[in-house]
Amino acid sequence: RRLNFEPAIKAAYRVAGSNHVGIELYEEAGPLQRMLPGSQRYRMLYFAWDGKVGNSDINVGLGRGLNDASDRLVFKTILEFAF
């Protein structure tokens, strides 16, 4: 097995109650022993919303790739169901 380096960072601002908006940056830099050059790394920047629906958490984001190695436009959702 090999270890991959995939850093991520998020900055969010609470707008009301449990609703937050912010930006998220994700990068896939490749194997830790031999990281990819910057132009080959997958980098995405998302504008995201976090909130609650009942007891469950939801994250929705619209992202844009920051280089040619990344997807041009991505819509993502993360649902966390409480039971």
FENFENQUI-V232173 format. One record per pair of residues at least 12 apart in sequence whose ideal C-beta (glycine too) atoms are under 7 Angstrom apart, sorted by the first residue. I is the first residue (numbers start at 1). J is the second residue. D is the distance in Angstrom with one decimal. If there is no record, write none. Layout:
i->I j->J d->D
i->I j->J d->D
This chain:
i->2 j->31 d->4.8
i->2 j->33 d->7.0
i->3 j->31 d->6.8
i->3 j->32 d->4.3
i->4 j->30 d->6.4
i->4 j->31 d->5.9
i->4 j->32 d->6.7
i->5 j->29 d->4.3
i->5 j->30 d->6.8
i->5 j->32 d->5.0
i->5 j->35 d->5.9
i->6 j->27 d->6.7
i->6 j->28 d->5.1
i->6 j->29 d->6.8
i->7 j->27 d->5.5
i->8 j->24 d->6.8
i->8 j->25 d->6.6
i->8 j->26 d->4.8
i->9 j->25 d->5.0
i->10 j->22 d->6.1
i->10 j->24 d->4.6
i->11 j->23 d->5.7
i->12 j->50 d->6.5
i->18 j->51 d->5.7
i->18 j->52 d->4.5
i->19 j->51 d->4.6
i->20 j->50 d->4.4
i->21 j->49 d->5.4
i->22 j->48 d->5.8
i->23 j->45 d->6.4
i->23 j->46 d->6.6
i->23 j->47 d->6.1
i->24 j->46 d->4.3
i->24 j->48 d->5.2
i->24 j->61 d->6.3
i->25 j->45 d->5.4
i->26 j->44 d->4.9
i->27 j->41 d->5.6
i->27 j->42 d->6.8
i->27 j->43 d->4.9
i->28 j->41 d->6.2
i->28 j->42 d->4.0
i->29 j->41 d->5.1
i->39 j->67 d->6.2
i->39 j->69 d->6.7
i->40 j->69 d->5.1
i->41 j->69 d->6.1
i->42 j->69 d->5.5
i->42 j->70 d->5.1
i->43 j->65 d->6.8
i->43 j->66 d->4.1
i->43 j->67 d->5.6
i->43 j->70 d->5.3
i->44 j->63 d->4.5
i->44 j->65 d->5.9
i->44 j->66 d->6.9
i->44 j->70 d->5.7
i->44 j->74 d->6.2
i->45 j->63 d->6.2
i->45 j->64 d->5.8
i->45 j->66 d->5.8
i->46 j->61 d->3.8
i->46 j->62 d->6.5
i->46 j->63 d->3.9
i->46 j->76 d->6.8
i->47 j->61 d->6.4
i->47 j->62 d->5.5
i->48 j->60 d->6.7
i->48 j->61 d->3.6
i->55 j->82 d->3.9
i->56 j->79 d->6.7
i->56 j->80 d->5.9
i->56 j->81 d->5.0
i->56 j->82 d->5.2
i->57 j->80 d->4.1
i->58 j->79 d->5.7
i->59 j->77 d->6.9
i->59 j->78 d->4.1
i->60 j->77 d->5.2
i->61 j->76 d->4.9
i->62 j->75 d->5.7
i->63 j->76 d->6.6
